[in-house]
Amino acid sequence: MDLSLGPQIQSNRDRVLLALLSSRPPKVSTMLVLSRKKNESIVIDERIVITVIEIRGDKVRLGIEAPRDVAIHRHEIYESLKRMHQDGELQAAPDVPVPDRTVNEAAPQE
């Protein structure tokens, strides 16, 4: 990008400001908001199914069916892993065993 616009652009600070103003705006992702009831699902990319298992007060239990190569983390765990990777504490993906993804059904009540 040629930032030499003549004498009106005098300093590096002006060039940086011009570059920032003339650059494309950052890509903004949007959020799709869906309503689901207990036992209803959503499908993502034909490979991932998220089902509402239980609703108790302000907590929702979700069941996730996905291929084993899809990493699934709670957001706070994801952020922690990302921070550890950036700090050099984590050199590669952690060797974490994949939990059994089958839904654990309660034993029948007698």
VOBA-1610 file (N, C-alpha, C; in pm, whole numbers, padded with zeros to 5 digits, always signed):
BEGIN
Met+00084-00117+00000Met+00000+00000+00000Met+00089+00123+00000Asp+00071+00211-00094Asp+00150+00333-00103Asp+00086+00439-00015Leu+00158+00478+00091Leu+00107+00578+00184Leu+00169+00715+00163Ser+00242+00733+00055Ser+00304+00863+00028Ser+00205+00951-00048Leu+00132+01030+00028Leu+00030+01115-00032Leu+00074+01260-00041Gly+00202+01282-00035Gly+00252+01419-00049Gly+00288+01481+00084Pro+00306+01611+00086Pro+00355+01678+00207Pro+00258+01676+00325Gln+00129+01652+00300Gln+00035+01651+00413Gln+00060+01534+00506Ile+00123+01426+00459Ile+00158+01312+00543Ile+00305+01328+00580Gln+00331+01379+00701Gln+00466+01414+00740Gln+00533+01310+00831Ser+00459+01248+00917Ser+00523+01164+01017Ser+00481+01018+01004Asn+00557+00932+01070Asn+00519+00790+01076Asn+00385+00773+01145Arg+00359+00857+01245Arg+00230+00851+01314Arg+00116+00876+01217Asp+00132+00973+01129Asp+00030+01002+01029Asp+00012+00883+00934Arg+00122+00820+00896Arg+00114+00705+00807Arg+00040+00589+00874Val+00070+00566+01003Val+00003+00459+01076Val-00146+00488+01087Leu-00181+00611+01121Leu-00322+00648+01131Leu-00393+00631+00996Leu-00326+00672+00889Leu-00386+00657+00757Leu-00405+00510+00723Ala-00306+00427+00755Ala-00317+00284+00727Ala-00433+00223+00805Leu-00447+00264+00931Leu-00557+00212+01012Leu-00693+00255+00957Leu-00701+00380+00916Leu-00828+00430+00864Leu-00863+00374+00728Ser-00763+00341+00647Ser-00790+00293+00512Ser-00799+00141+00504Ser-00765+00072+00612Ser-00771-00075+00607Ser-00916-00122+00619Arg-00936-00245+00579Arg-01069-00304+00588Arg-01109-00319+00734Pro-01237-00303+00761Pro-01281-00325+00900Pro-01262-00471+00938Pro-01238-00498+01066Pro-01219-00637+01108Pro-01347-00718+01082Lys-01326-00845+01052Lys-01439-00933+01029Lys-01516-00949+01160Val-01643-00921+01155Val-01725-00932+01274Val-01813-01055+01259Ser-01800-01146+01355Ser-01885-01264+01348Ser-02019-01232+01411Thr-02118-01301+01367Thr-02250-01281+01422Thr-02290-01404+01501Met-02386-01388+01587Met-02431-01499+01670Met-02574-01535+01631Leu-02595-01659+01601Leu-02728-01711+01577Leu-02786-01753+01711Val-02901-01701+01745Val-02964-01734+01873Val-03086-01820+01844Leu-03090-01938+01905Leu-03199-02032+01885Leu-03264-02065+02020Ser-03391-02094+02017Ser-03461-02142+02137Ser-03485-02292+02120Arg-03460-02368+02224Arg-03482-02512+02222Arg-03544-02552+02354Lys-03624-02655+02351Lys-03683-02712+02472Lys-03609-02841+02504Lys-03642-02898+02620Lys-03581-03024+02661Lys-03601-03129+02551Asn-03496-03205+02523Asn-03492-03310+02422Asn-03494-03259+02278Glu-03485-03129+02257Glu-03474-03076+02122Glu-03327-03053+02090Ser-03294-03056+01961Ser-03154-03051+01918Ser-03132-02945+01812Ile-03004-02916+01791Ile-02961-02840+01675Ile-02849-02919+01608Val-02833-02901+01479Val-02730-02971+01402Val-02636-02867+01344Ile-02506-02893+01357Ile-02404-02803+01305Ile-02322-02878+01202Asp-02320-02828+01082Asp-02236-02881+00974Asp-02255-03031+00951Glu-02373-03081+00972Glu-02407-03222+00950Glu-02324-03319+01032Arg-02235-03270+01118Arg-02146-03358+01194Arg-02166-03347+01344Ile-02225-03239+01389Ile-02235-03213+01533Ile-02382-03194+01568Val-02428-03267+01669Val-02565-03253+01717Val-02559-03214+01864Ile-02625-03105+01898Ile-02630-03058+02036Ile-02775-03070+02082Thr-02796-03144+02191Thr-02930-03171+02242Thr-02943-03117+02384Val-03056-03052+02412Val-03085-03007+02547Val-03130-03130+02626Ile-03052-03168+02724Ile-03079-03288+02804Ile-03167-03255+02924Glu-03135-03143+02989Glu-03207-03110+03112Glu-03199-02960+03135Ile-03304-02905+03195Ile-03307-02765+03234Ile-03347-02760+03380Arg-03259-02704+03464Arg-03287-02689+03607Arg-03255-02546+03647Gly-03357-02467+03669Gly-03334-02328+03708Gly-03258-02256+03598Asp-03141-02202+03634Asp-03061-02128+03536Asp-02951-02214+03473Lys-02955-02345+03493Lys-02855-02434+03434Lys-02918-02522+03327Val-02843-02539+03221Val-02888-02623+03109Val-02781-02729+03086Arg-02822-02855+03082Arg-02730-02964+03049Arg-02745-02995+02902Leu-02633-02998+02832Leu-02632-03025+02689Leu-02563-03156+02660Gly-02614-03230+02565Gly-02546-03348+02514Gly-02490-03314+02377Ile-02366-03351+02352Ile-02301-03316+02226Ile-02254-03444+02158Glu-02301-03465+02037Glu-02254-03577+01955Glu-02167-03516+01846Ala-02041-03558+01842Ala-01947-03503+01745Ala-01839-03607+01715Pro-01776-03596+01598Pro-01663-03685+01570Pro-01553-03666+01673Arg-01477-03769+01697Arg-01371-03763+01798Arg-01262-03661+01765Asp-01249-03623+01639Asp-01145-03526+01604Asp-01187-03382+01630Val-01310-03359+01675Val-01359-03225+01706Val-01332-03197+01854Ala-01253-03095+01881Ala-01224-03058+02019Ala-01344-02985+02077Ile-01387-03028+02195Ile-01501-02966+02262Ile-01457-02930+02403His-01464-02802+02436His-01424-02753+02568His-01527-02652+02618Arg-01546-02646+02748Arg-01619-02532+02805Arg-01536-02408+02775His-01600-02293+02761His-01529-02171+02720His-01413-02137+02813Glu-01434-02147+02944Glu-01328-02110+03038Glu-01207-02203+03026Ile-01229-02330+02995Ile-01118-02423+02975Ile-01045-02389+02845Tyr-01122-02359+02741Tyr-01063-02320+02612Tyr-00974-02197+02629Glu-01022-02096+02700Glu-00943-01975+02722Glu-00817-02004+02801Ser-00827-02091+02901Ser-00710-02129+02980Ser-00606-02201+02895Leu-00650-02295+02810Leu-00558-02366+02722Leu-00493-02271+02623Lys-00571-02178+02570Lys-00518-02080+02475Lys-00412-01992+02541Arg-00441-01948+02664Arg-00346-01863+02738Arg-00218-01941+02768Met-00232-02069+02809Met-00114-02151+02836Met-00030-02170+02710His-00095-02188+02596His-00024-02204+02469His+00051-02076+02434Gln-00013-01961+02451Gln+00051-01833+02421Gln+00168-01805+02514Asp+00158-01850+02640Asp+00265-01828+02737Asp+00378-01929+02723Gly+00363-02025+02631Gly+00467-02125+02610Gly+00460-02241+02708Glu+00359-02243+02793Glu+00345-02353+02889Glu+00293-02478+02821Leu+00231-02460+02707Leu+00171-02571+02634Leu+00228-02568+02493Gln+00312-02664+02460Gln+00380-02664+02331Gln+00292-02715+02219Ala+00206-02810+02249Ala+00118-02868+02149Ala-00016-02895+02214Ala-00105-02951+02139Ala-00236-02984+02195Ala-00217-03079+02313Pro-00288-03055+02421Pro-00270-03141+02538Pro-00315-03283+02509Asp-00243-03378+02568Asp-00277-03518+02549Asp-00381-03556+02654Val-00504-03519+02625Val-00613-03542+02719Val-00696-03657+02667Pro-00722-03758+02749Pro-00806-03867+02701Pro-00945-03817+02666Val-01001-03871+02559Val-01134-03832+02516Val-01234-03907+02601Pro-01324-03835+02670Pro-01422-03906+02753Pro-01522-03979+02666Asp-01584-04079+02726Asp-01689-04151+02656Asp-01803-04053+02628Arg-01843-04043+02504Arg-01944-03944+02467Arg-02085-04000+02466Thr-02104-04117+02523Thr-02239-04172+02529Thr-02314-04108+02643Val-02443-04095+02628Val-02525-04035+02734Val-02540-04137+02845Asn-02506-04095+02965Asn-02519-04182+03082Asn-02663-04176+03129Glu-02732-04286+03119Glu-02870-04289+03163Glu-02875-04338+03305Ala-02964-04280+03383Ala-02978-04319+03523Ala-03032-04461+03531Ala-02990-04530+03634Ala-03039-04667+03656Ala-03189-04660+03682Pro-03264-04758+03633Pro-03408-04754+03655Pro-03444-04757+03802Gln-03541-04673+03839Gln-03587-04665+03978Gln-03684-04781+04004Glu-03672-04845+04118Glu-03764-04953+04153Glu-03870-04903+04245
//
